[in-house]
């Protein structure tokens, strides 16, 4: 009898032992696996964020020439703000030759650049190169100059002033200053450049049909002060004191125009120019230039970097970004912030 009881007790202890061990083992295994799964999920979630935060994109600034003061300043601004948007930026100087600019685009394609900011010498001639860059997957940002309407599918965005409006503003300044009419000349910017074309078009939109008579117009081979001075000297020889006003497409060009007028003893000519650089402000203050129509290359650079980053990261951005103009005259030149270039 006692032997049967002993056997029963041993069997009971084995059953209890099995059930007692089973619950402890299962949770222990689950407890070990759960943190591992959570850690993997956390790493999978955090890894892209870390990569995005440390991602550096490679961009190029391709411009006509750094001897152009506005482009030298734009390059300075791109360098200053590039890192804030995750970019490193290199500069390629075209020396006012679209073939050099095309070679720069080819270099960017070969070296896997992520983005190109370009202000070309000729907005039509550069199109084939930009077509190749776009096909290679490079983000194309037109800086200060846009492509013709029929070719704008080959860029991702444009950042700059509305140069047509700048020309219109200049034209209106002449119409307002000479209500009874006047005879004037135009010293244009670099022939074929987007700004030159649009500033001339906008200017004519306003003065055509008005009492303002455009005696002559000539474009420069580059945005060079000496070229503007030489053109103005030729105009003075040809028209003399018939010239009551001059529209020059850029402020530093107006410096050459003003010098030519001074040398000819013509100090009462109404001069209007575009850019809003130091020379323009100083000439407005001195009374040798009546109006400077200003643009902000700082805001242009920041907006370009912002749009390129958005494109690269699949975020929304505007394809056309107009930077507001400042109309600088003797009445507000001392109120507006003094330009840095």
C-alpha positions as CSV (number, residue, x, y, z in Angstrom):
1,X,0.0,0.0,0.0
2,X,2.7,2.4,0.9
3,X,4.6,1.5,-2.3
4,X,1.5,2.4,-4.5
5,X,1.2,5.7,-2.6
6,X,4.9,6.5,-3.2
7,X,4.5,5.8,-7.0
8,X,1.5,8.0,-7.2
9,X,3.3,10.8,-5.3
10,X,6.3,10.6,-7.6
11,X,4.1,10.7,-10.7
12,X,2.2,13.7,-9.3
13,X,5.5,15.5,-8.6
14,X,6.6,15.0,-12.3
15,X,3.4,16.4,-13.7
16,X,3.6,19.4,-11.4
17,X,7.2,19.9,-12.4
18,X,6.4,19.8,-16.1
19,X,3.6,22.4,-15.8
20,X,5.6,24.5,-13.4
21,X,8.5,24.8,-15.9
22,X,6.5,25.4,-19.1
23,X,5.0,28.9,-18.3
24,X,8.4,30.2,-17.2
25,X,10.2,29.1,-20.3
26,X,7.7,30.5,-22.9
27,X,7.6,34.1,-21.5
28,X,11.3,34.1,-21.1
29,X,11.8,33.3,-24.8
30,X,9.2,35.9,-25.8
31,X,10.8,38.5,-23.5
32,X,14.1,37.9,-25.2
33,X,12.8,38.1,-28.7
34,X,10.5,41.1,-28.3
35,X,13.2,43.7,-27.5
36,X,15.3,42.3,-30.5
37,X,12.3,43.0,-32.8
38,X,11.7,46.4,-31.4
39,X,15.4,47.3,-31.8
40,X,15.4,46.2,-35.4
41,X,12.2,48.2,-36.1
42,X,13.7,51.3,-34.4
43,X,16.9,51.0,-36.4
44,X,15.0,50.6,-39.6
45,X,13.0,53.8,-38.8
46,X,15.9,55.8,-37.6
47,X,18.5,54.9,-40.3
48,X,16.9,56.9,-43.1
49,X,16.4,60.0,-40.9
50,X,20.1,59.8,-39.9
51,X,21.1,59.5,-43.6
52,X,18.9,62.4,-44.6
53,X,20.3,64.6,-41.9
54,X,23.9,63.9,-43.0
55,X,23.2,63.8,-46.7
56,X,25.4,66.2,-48.7
57,X,24.4,67.0,-52.3
58,X,26.9,68.2,-54.9
59,X,25.9,71.2,-56.9
60,X,27.5,73.4,-59.6
61,X,27.1,77.1,-60.2
62,X,27.7,77.7,-63.9
63,X,27.9,81.4,-64.9
64,X,29.0,83.6,-67.7
65,X,31.9,85.2,-65.9
66,X,32.9,86.1,-62.3
67,X,34.1,89.5,-63.7
68,X,30.4,90.3,-63.7
69,X,30.0,91.8,-60.2
70,X,26.4,90.4,-59.8
71,X,27.6,86.9,-60.5
72,X,30.6,87.1,-58.3
73,X,28.3,88.2,-55.5
74,X,25.8,85.5,-56.3
75,X,28.6,82.9,-56.1
76,X,29.6,84.3,-52.7
77,X,26.0,84.0,-51.5
78,X,25.6,80.4,-52.7
79,X,28.8,79.5,-50.8
80,X,27.5,81.2,-47.7
81,X,24.2,79.4,-47.6
82,X,24.9,76.0,-49.3
83,X,25.7,74.0,-46.1
84,X,22.4,75.1,-44.5
85,X,20.6,73.2,-47.2
86,X,23.0,70.2,-47.4
87,X,25.0,71.3,-50.4
88,X,28.6,71.7,-51.5
89,X,28.9,74.0,-54.5
90,X,31.6,74.4,-57.1
91,X,31.8,77.2,-59.6
92,X,32.4,76.9,-63.4
93,X,33.1,80.2,-65.1
94,X,32.1,80.5,-68.8
95,X,34.1,83.6,-69.7
96,X,31.1,84.8,-71.7
97,X,31.4,81.8,-74.0
98,X,28.5,79.4,-74.2
99,X,30.8,76.6,-75.4
100,X,32.7,76.8,-72.1
101,X,29.4,76.7,-70.3
102,X,28.4,73.6,-72.3
103,X,31.7,71.9,-71.4
104,X,30.9,72.7,-67.7
105,X,27.5,71.0,-68.0
106,X,29.2,67.9,-69.6
107,X,31.7,67.8,-66.7
108,X,28.8,67.9,-64.2
109,X,27.2,64.9,-66.0
110,X,30.4,62.9,-66.0
111,X,31.1,63.7,-62.3
112,X,27.6,62.8,-61.1
113,X,26.6,66.2,-59.8
114,X,23.2,66.3,-58.1
115,X,22.2,69.8,-59.2
116,X,23.2,72.7,-61.5
117,X,22.4,76.3,-61.0
118,X,23.1,78.1,-64.3
119,X,23.1,81.6,-65.7
120,X,24.1,81.1,-69.3
121,X,25.5,83.6,-71.8
122,X,22.9,82.4,-74.4
123,X,19.6,81.0,-73.2
124,X,19.0,79.3,-76.6
125,X,22.4,77.8,-77.3
126,X,22.7,76.1,-73.9
127,X,19.5,74.1,-74.3
128,X,21.0,71.0,-75.9
129,X,23.4,70.7,-73.0
130,X,20.7,71.0,-70.4
131,X,18.6,68.4,-72.2
132,X,21.5,66.0,-71.7
133,X,21.9,67.0,-68.0
134,X,18.1,66.5,-67.4
135,X,18.2,63.1,-69.0
136,X,21.1,62.2,-66.7
137,X,18.9,63.0,-63.7
138,X,20.6,66.2,-62.7
139,X,18.3,68.9,-61.1
140,X,18.4,72.0,-63.3
141,X,17.9,75.4,-61.7
142,X,17.9,78.5,-63.9
143,X,19.6,81.3,-61.9
144,X,18.6,84.9,-62.7
145,X,18.1,83.8,-66.4
146,X,15.3,81.5,-67.6
147,X,15.0,79.4,-70.7
148,X,12.7,80.3,-73.6
149,X,9.1,79.2,-73.0
150,X,9.4,76.3,-75.5
151,X,12.4,74.9,-73.7
152,X,11.4,75.2,-70.1
153,X,10.7,71.5,-69.7
154,X,14.5,71.1,-69.6
155,X,14.8,72.9,-66.3
156,X,13.2,72.1,-62.9
157,X,12.8,75.7,-61.7
158,X,13.8,79.3,-62.2
159,X,14.8,81.8,-59.5
160,X,15.3,85.4,-60.4
161,X,13.7,88.8,-60.9
162,X,11.0,89.4,-63.5
163,X,13.3,91.1,-66.0
164,X,10.3,92.0,-68.2
165,X,8.9,93.9,-65.2
166,X,12.3,95.5,-64.6
167,X,12.2,96.8,-68.2
168,X,8.7,98.0,-67.8
169,X,9.6,99.8,-64.6
170,X,12.4,101.6,-66.4
171,X,10.1,102.5,-69.3
172,X,7.5,103.9,-66.9
173,X,10.2,106.0,-65.2
174,X,10.9,107.8,-68.5
175,X,7.2,108.2,-69.3
176,X,6.6,109.7,-65.8
177,X,9.6,112.0,-65.9
178,X,9.0,113.3,-69.4
179,X,5.2,113.7,-69.7
180,X,5.7,115.9,-72.8
181,X,8.1,113.4,-74.4
182,X,11.9,113.0,-74.8
183,X,14.5,111.5,-77.0
184,X,16.5,108.7,-75.4
185,X,19.0,105.9,-76.1
186,X,19.3,102.4,-74.7
187,X,22.6,100.6,-73.7
188,X,21.7,97.0,-73.6
189,X,23.2,94.1,-71.6
190,X,25.0,91.1,-73.0
191,X,23.4,90.2,-76.4
192,X,21.4,87.0,-76.2
193,X,21.3,86.9,-72.4
194,X,17.9,86.3,-70.9
195,X,18.0,89.5,-68.8
196,X,19.0,91.6,-71.9
197,X,16.2,90.2,-74.0
198,X,13.5,90.6,-71.3
199,X,14.6,94.1,-70.1
200,X,14.5,95.3,-73.7
201,X,11.1,93.8,-74.4
202,X,9.5,95.2,-71.2
203,X,11.0,98.6,-71.8
204,X,9.5,98.7,-75.3
205,X,6.1,97.5,-74.1
206,X,5.9,100.7,-72.1
207,X,7.5,103.4,-74.3
208,X,6.0,102.2,-77.6
209,X,3.0,104.4,-78.3
210,X,4.1,107.0,-75.7
211,X,5.8,110.4,-76.3
212,X,9.2,108.8,-75.6
213,X,11.3,108.4,-78.8
214,X,14.1,105.8,-78.8
215,X,16.9,107.2,-80.9
216,X,19.1,104.1,-80.8
217,X,19.8,100.9,-79.0
218,X,23.0,98.7,-78.9
219,X,23.8,95.7,-76.8
220,X,27.2,94.8,-75.3
221,X,29.3,91.7,-75.9
222,X,29.4,91.1,-72.1
223,X,28.2,92.8,-69.0
224,X,31.3,95.0,-69.0
225,X,31.4,98.7,-67.8
226,X,34.0,99.6,-70.5
227,X,31.7,98.3,-73.2
228,X,28.8,100.4,-72.0
229,X,31.0,103.5,-71.9
230,X,32.2,102.9,-75.5
231,X,28.7,102.5,-76.7
232,X,27.6,105.7,-75.0
233,X,30.6,107.6,-76.4
234,X,29.4,106.5,-79.9
235,X,25.9,107.6,-79.1
236,X,27.2,111.1,-78.0
237,X,29.1,111.5,-81.2
238,X,26.1,110.5,-83.3
239,X,23.3,112.3,-81.4
240,X,24.9,114.8,-79.1
241,X,22.6,116.9,-77.0
242,X,19.5,115.3,-78.6
243,X,20.0,112.6,-75.9
244,X,17.8,113.5,-72.9
245,X,17.8,110.1,-71.2
246,X,19.6,106.8,-71.2
247,X,18.3,103.4,-70.2
248,X,21.2,101.1,-69.3
249,X,20.5,97.5,-68.6
250,X,22.7,97.3,-65.5
251,X,24.1,99.7,-62.8
252,X,27.8,99.1,-63.4
253,X,27.2,99.7,-67.1
254,X,25.6,103.0,-66.1
255,X,28.9,103.9,-64.4
256,X,30.5,103.8,-67.8
257,X,27.5,105.7,-69.3
258,X,27.8,108.4,-66.7
259,X,31.5,108.8,-67.2
260,X,31.0,109.2,-71.0
261,X,28.3,111.9,-70.3
262,X,30.6,113.7,-67.8
263,X,33.5,113.7,-70.3
264,X,31.1,115.3,-72.9
265,X,29.9,117.9,-70.4
266,X,26.3,116.4,-70.5
267,X,25.4,116.4,-66.8
268,X,21.6,116.8,-67.0
269,X,20.8,113.5,-68.7
270,X,18.2,111.3,-67.0
271,X,19.8,107.8,-66.4
272,X,17.9,104.7,-65.4
273,X,19.5,101.3,-64.8
274,X,18.8,97.9,-63.3
275,X,20.5,95.8,-60.5
276,X,20.5,97.7,-57.2
277,X,24.2,97.3,-56.5
278,X,26.5,99.6,-54.6
279,X,27.3,101.5,-57.8
280,X,23.7,102.1,-58.5
281,X,22.9,103.3,-55.0
282,X,26.0,105.6,-54.9
283,X,25.1,107.1,-58.3
284,X,21.5,107.7,-57.2
285,X,22.8,109.4,-54.0
286,X,25.2,111.5,-56.1
287,X,22.4,112.5,-58.5
288,X,24.1,111.1,-61.6
289,X,21.6,108.3,-61.9
290,X,17.9,108.9,-61.4
291,X,16.6,105.3,-60.8
292,X,18.2,102.0,-59.9
293,X,15.9,99.0,-60.2
294,X,17.2,96.5,-57.7
295,X,17.3,92.8,-57.3
296,X,18.4,90.6,-54.4
297,X,21.0,87.9,-55.3
298,X,21.0,86.8,-51.6
299,X,17.3,85.8,-51.8
300,X,17.9,84.3,-55.3
301,X,20.7,82.1,-53.9
302,X,18.6,80.9,-50.9
303,X,15.6,80.2,-53.0
304,X,17.6,78.2,-55.5
305,X,19.1,76.0,-52.8
306,X,15.7,75.5,-51.2
307,X,14.1,74.5,-54.5
308,X,16.9,72.1,-55.4
309,X,16.8,70.4,-52.0
310,X,13.0,70.0,-52.3
311,X,13.4,68.4,-55.8
312,X,16.1,66.0,-54.6
313,X,14.0,65.0,-51.6
314,X,10.7,64.6,-53.5
315,X,9.0,67.6,-51.9
316,X,6.9,70.3,-53.4
317,X,8.4,73.5,-54.8
318,X,7.5,76.3,-57.3
319,X,8.8,76.0,-60.8
320,X,8.9,79.8,-61.2
321,X,10.2,82.0,-58.3
322,X,10.2,85.8,-58.9
323,X,12.3,87.7,-56.4
324,X,10.7,91.2,-55.7
325,X,12.2,94.3,-57.2
326,X,13.2,97.5,-55.4
327,X,12.8,100.8,-57.2
328,X,15.6,103.0,-55.8
329,X,15.3,106.8,-56.1
330,X,16.7,109.8,-54.3
331,X,13.5,109.7,-52.1
332,X,14.2,106.2,-50.6
333,X,17.9,105.5,-51.3
334,X,18.8,106.4,-47.7
335,X,16.0,104.3,-46.2
336,X,16.6,101.0,-48.1
337,X,19.4,98.6,-46.9
338,X,22.7,99.4,-48.6
339,X,23.6,96.5,-51.0
340,X,26.6,94.3,-50.2
341,X,27.9,94.1,-53.8
